[in-house]
């Protein structure tokens, strides 16, 4: 019996090729949506928050480079936002 509420990434749309996450009291769970009974990755909340911040900042840097803006500003992007605000994980600790 699965007790976790699993959510797909909003970037997935109608695609079946994505990951899903669930929030547990002491961790974030990640699974492949194609094999929901398969293996899980687990992350401590702080590790998940660091991953989310790094991902958001990397995307912002990549978009600036594509737009021709070669200036990378330290501290820009998702700093001060929560992973709940960024990915809807339900965690509330700020990054």
C-alpha positions in Angstrom: 0.0 0.0 0.0 1.4 3.4 -1.0 1.0 6.0 1.7 2.7 8.9 -0.1 1.0 11.4 -2.4 3.1 11.4 -5.6 3.3 14.5 -7.9 4.7 14.7 -11.4 6.9 17.6 -12.4 4.9 20.5 -13.9 7.5 20.4 -16.8 6.2 16.9 -17.8 2.9 17.9 -19.2 1.2 14.8 -20.6 4.4 12.9 -21.0 4.8 9.6 -19.4 8.6 10.1 -19.3 9.1 11.9 -16.0 9.9 11.6 -12.4 7.5 12.0 -9.5 8.2 13.3 -6.0 6.6 12.8 -2.6 7.3 14.5 0.7 7.8 12.5 3.8 8.6 13.9 7.3 12.3 13.6 7.1 13.0 13.2 3.3 11.9 13.8 -0.2 11.2 10.6 -2.3 11.8 10.5 -6.0 10.7 7.7 -8.4 10.4 7.0 -12.1 6.8 7.5 -13.2 7.0 4.5 -15.5 8.0 2.1 -12.7 6.1 3.3 -9.6 6.9 0.1 -7.7 10.6 0.3 -8.6 13.5 1.8 -6.6 13.3 5.2 -4.9 15.8 7.9 -4.5 15.6 9.6 -1.1 17.0 13.0 -0.2 17.2 14.9 3.1 15.1 18.1 2.8 18.2 20.3 2.9 19.9 18.3 0.2 16.8 18.5 -2.0 16.7 22.3 -1.4 20.3 22.6 -2.5 19.6 20.5 -5.6 16.6 22.7 -6.5 18.5 25.9 -6.0 21.4 24.7 -8.1 19.1 23.6 -10.9 17.2 26.9 -11.0 20.4 28.9 -11.0 21.9 26.7 -13.7 18.9 27.2 -15.9 18.9 30.9 -15.4 22.6 31.0 -16.3 22.0 28.9 -19.4 19.2 31.2 -20.5 21.3 34.3 -20.0 24.1 32.7 -22.1 21.6 31.8 -24.9 20.3 35.4 -24.8 23.8 36.7 -25.3 24.2 38.1 -21.7 27.5 36.7 -20.5 27.3 38.3 -17.1 26.7 35.7 -14.4 25.6 37.4 -11.2 26.4 35.6 -8.0 23.5 35.3 -5.6 20.8 35.7 -8.3 18.1 33.3 -9.1 16.3 31.4 -6.4 18.2 32.5 -3.3 15.8 33.2 -0.4 13.0 31.2 -2.0 11.8 27.9 -0.6 11.8 24.6 -2.4 8.0 24.6 -1.9 7.7 27.8 -3.9 10.0 26.4 -6.6 8.8 22.9 -6.9 5.7 22.5 -4.7 7.5 20.0 -2.3 5.8 21.2 0.8 9.0 22.0 2.6 9.2 25.4 4.2 12.8 26.0 5.2 14.3 28.9 3.1 17.4 28.3 1.0 
